[in-house]
């Protein structure tokens, strides 16, 4: 299997490379030259999905991959930016051109925000009701790719990711905010009341799960990547503090709750576990 990984300089991309690089021929692409020489035995291709439209149809430029893992996305974590809606066609044109050229396996990163304000355990067969522009954009791309399957034969796995944390995560997440507070020797960590129920997985588990799906080489459809273990935000923060033996107090209720998420939701991982167990 020859794999092209887009968005390779991102948090998830960097971690997935560690799982793939010793098992398959890997081509990685990103906008940043800093990604060029950090890995051995990997082909790096400079590419900016949002400006180099002349390469949309250059299958040879990417070493003729049979599989694409598409993690590239722009303007996160500003989830309600119109940029998310505007960029859907660019992603689709790129992926469509690669499918037409010969790609047989496509893995694309989705989001739990596709479920919208639905509460409780969320499964892949539910009707999605996204309300953020990010959730709407991802769902629009998924529908376009599923429609494309009617005319072209390729496997599609839509990775619907819930919450993830770990070293190297971008700024703005609760994990990195907590780490920054620790490094700055702050006495308290400011956060919301923290009673919201969520579904968290460490980045190492997420990467291994995605790699497990990749090895199946099948048309898997939508697959939730999640723990199916609902926990409050305050409890997960307390776990991180305890595991790392950090010394800091929590200042609860400092920030308001996000108005684009329901109070409590988590993912069903039954489909993921079934696939990985076969």
C-alpha positions in Angstrom: 0.0 0.0 0.0 1.3 3.4 -1.0 -0.2 6.2 1.2 -0.5 9.9 0.8 -1.1 11.8 4.1 -2.3 15.4 3.8 -2.1 17.7 6.8 1.0 15.8 7.9 2.3 18.7 10.1 -0.8 18.8 12.2 -1.3 17.2 15.6 -3.1 14.1 14.4 -1.0 13.8 11.2 2.3 13.9 13.1 1.2 11.1 15.5 -0.2 8.9 12.7 3.1 9.1 10.8 4.7 7.2 13.7 2.2 4.3 13.2 2.5 4.2 9.4 6.1 4.9 8.5 7.5 1.5 9.3 4.7 -0.5 7.7 3.9 1.2 4.4 5.4 3.5 1.8 4.4 6.9 2.9 4.2 10.3 1.1 3.4 13.2 3.3 2.4 16.7 2.3 2.0 20.0 4.0 2.4 23.7 3.5 5.3 24.0 5.8 8.9 23.2 4.8 9.7 22.5 8.5 8.1 19.0 7.9 10.6 18.2 5.1 13.4 16.4 6.8 12.1 15.3 10.2 11.4 11.6 9.2 13.6 9.0 7.5 12.4 6.9 4.6 9.4 9.2 3.9 8.7 11.2 0.8 7.8 14.8 1.5 5.9 17.0 -1.0 5.3 20.7 -0.6 1.7 21.4 -1.3 -0.8 24.1 -0.4 -4.3 22.9 -1.1 -5.6 26.5 -0.9 -3.4 28.1 -3.5 -1.8 25.6 -5.9 -4.9 24.6 -7.9 -2.7 23.7 -10.9 -1.6 20.6 -9.0 -5.1 19.3 -8.2 -4.9 16.9 -11.1 -1.2 16.0 -10.8 -1.4 12.4 -9.5 2.2 11.7 -10.5 3.4 14.6 -8.3 2.2 12.6 -5.3 4.0 9.4 -6.4 0.8 7.7 -7.6 -0.7 6.6 -4.2 -3.5 4.0 -3.9 -4.6 5.4 -0.5 -5.1 8.9 0.8 -5.5 9.9 4.4 -6.9 13.4 4.2 -6.4 15.4 7.4 -5.8 18.8 5.9 -8.2 21.5 7.0 -7.9 25.3 7.4 -8.9 27.8 10.1 -9.3 25.7 13.3 -10.4 26.0 16.0 -12.6 28.9 14.9 -15.5 26.6 14.4 -18.1 29.2 13.2 -15.9 30.9 10.6 -17.3 31.1 7.1 -14.0 29.8 5.8 -15.0 26.3 6.7 -18.0 26.4 4.3 -15.9 28.2 1.6 -13.2 25.5 1.5 -15.4 22.4 1.0 -15.2 22.6 -2.8 -11.4 22.8 -2.7 -11.1 19.7 -0.6 -13.6 17.9 -2.8 -12.0 18.9 -6.1 -8.6 17.6 -4.9 -10.0 14.3 -3.6 -12.2 13.8 -6.7 -9.3 14.3 -9.0 -7.2 11.8 -7.1 -10.0 9.2 -7.2 -10.4 9.7 -10.9 -6.6 9.3 -11.3 -6.5 5.9 -9.5 -6.8 6.2 -5.7 -8.8 3.3 -4.4 -8.9 4.0 -0.6 -9.9 7.2 1.0 -9.8 8.1 4.7 -11.1 11.5 5.6 -11.3 13.2 9.0 -14.8 14.1 10.2 -15.9 15.5 13.5 -18.4 14.8 16.3 -19.7 18.3 15.6 -21.6 16.8 12.7 -24.1 15.5 15.3 -25.0 19.0 16.4 -26.9 19.5 19.6 -27.9 15.9 20.1 -27.3 14.5 23.5 -26.4 11.1 25.0 -24.7 8.3 23.2 -24.2 9.1 19.5 -23.9 6.4 16.9 -22.9 6.4 13.2 -26.4 5.6 12.0 -28.0 8.7 13.5 -29.3 11.5 11.4 -26.7 14.4 11.8 -27.8 17.9 12.6 -24.7 20.1 12.5 -25.0 23.7 13.7 -21.4 25.0 13.5 -19.9 26.0 10.2 -17.2 23.4 10.8 -19.7 20.7 11.4 -21.8 21.7 8.4 -18.7 21.9 6.1 -17.4 18.4 7.1 -20.8 16.9 6.6 -21.2 18.5 3.2 -17.8 17.1 2.2 -18.9 13.6 3.4 -22.1 13.7 1.4 -20.2 14.8 -1.8 -17.8 11.9 -1.4 -20.6 9.4 -0.8 -22.3 10.7 -4.0 -19.0 10.3 -5.8 -19.0 6.6 -4.9 -22.0 6.1 -7.2 -19.8 6.8 -10.2 -16.4 5.7 -9.1 -15.3 2.5 -7.3 -13.3 3.4 -4.1 -13.3 2.6 -0.4 -14.4 5.5 1.9 -13.8 5.6 5.6 -15.1 8.7 7.3 -13.3 9.1 10.6 -15.7 10.9 13.0 -13.4 12.0 15.8 -14.5 13.0 19.3 -12.2 14.6 21.8 -8.5 13.9 21.8 -5.6 15.2 23.9 -1.8 14.7 24.3 1.6 16.2 23.8 1.9 18.5 20.8 -1.7 19.5 20.7 -2.3 23.0 19.3 -2.9 26.0 21.6 -6.5 26.7 22.6 -7.5 23.3 23.9 -8.1 22.6 27.5 -5.1 20.2 27.6 -2.6 22.8 26.3 -4.2 25.5 28.5 -3.6 23.4 31.5 0.0 22.6 30.5 0.7 26.3 30.0 -0.7 27.1 33.4 1.6 24.5 34.9 4.7 25.8 33.0 3.9 29.4 34.1 3.7 28.2 37.7 0.2 29.5 38.1 -1.6 28.6 41.3 -5.0 28.1 39.8 -6.3 26.8 36.4 -9.3 28.8 35.1 -12.0 26.8 33.4 -15.8 26.5 33.0 -17.9 24.8 35.7 -16.8 21.6 34.0 -19.9 19.5 34.6 -20.4 19.0 30.8 -20.1 15.3 29.8 -17.7 14.5 27.0 -15.7 11.7 25.4 -11.9 11.8 25.5 -9.1 9.7 24.1 -5.3 10.1 24.3 -3.7 10.8 20.9 -1.8 7.5 21.1 -5.0 5.5 21.2 -6.6 7.6 18.4 -3.6 7.0 16.2 -3.5 3.3 16.8 -7.3 3.0 16.1 -7.0 4.9 12.8 -4.0 2.8 11.8 -6.1 -0.3 12.6 -8.9 0.9 10.3 -6.3 1.6 7.6 -5.0 -1.9 7.6 -8.5 -3.3 6.9 -8.4 -1.8 3.4 -12.2 -1.9 3.2 -15.1 0.4 2.5 -16.0 1.1 6.2 -18.2 4.2 5.9 -18.6 6.4 9.0 -16.6 5.2 12.0 -16.7 7.0 15.4 -13.3 7.2 17.1 -14.2 7.6 20.7 -14.0 5.9 24.1 -17.8 5.3 24.8 -16.8 6.3 28.4 -18.6 9.6 29.3 -16.9 11.7 31.8 -17.2 15.3 33.0 -14.6 17.9 31.8 -13.7 18.6 35.4 -13.1 15.0 36.1 -10.8 14.5 33.1 -8.8 17.6 34.1 -8.5 16.2 37.6 -7.2 12.9 36.2 -4.6 14.7 34.1 -3.4 16.6 37.2 -3.2 13.4 39.3 -1.4 11.4 36.6 1.2 14.0 36.1 1.5 14.9 39.8 0.9 18.6 39.0 0.3 21.1 41.8 -2.5 23.4 40.8 -6.0 24.3 42.0 -9.0 24.5 39.8 -10.9 27.8 39.5 -14.3 26.5 38.3 -16.9 28.7 36.6 -14.5 31.3 35.3 -15.4 30.7 31.6 -19.0 30.2 30.3 -20.0 27.0 28.7 -19.9 26.7 24.9 -23.3 27.4 23.3 -22.7 25.2 20.3 -22.5 21.9 22.2 -25.1 20.0 24.2 -24.5 19.5 27.9 -23.7 15.8 27.6 -22.7 13.6 24.7 -20.3 10.8 23.9 -19.7 8.4 21.1 -20.7 4.8 20.5 -17.6 2.8 19.7 -19.3 -0.5 19.0 -18.6 -0.3 15.2 -15.0 0.7 15.7 -14.3 -2.2 18.2 -16.1 -4.7 15.9 -14.0 -3.7 12.9 -10.7 -3.7 14.9 -11.4 -7.1 16.4 -11.9 -8.9 13.1 
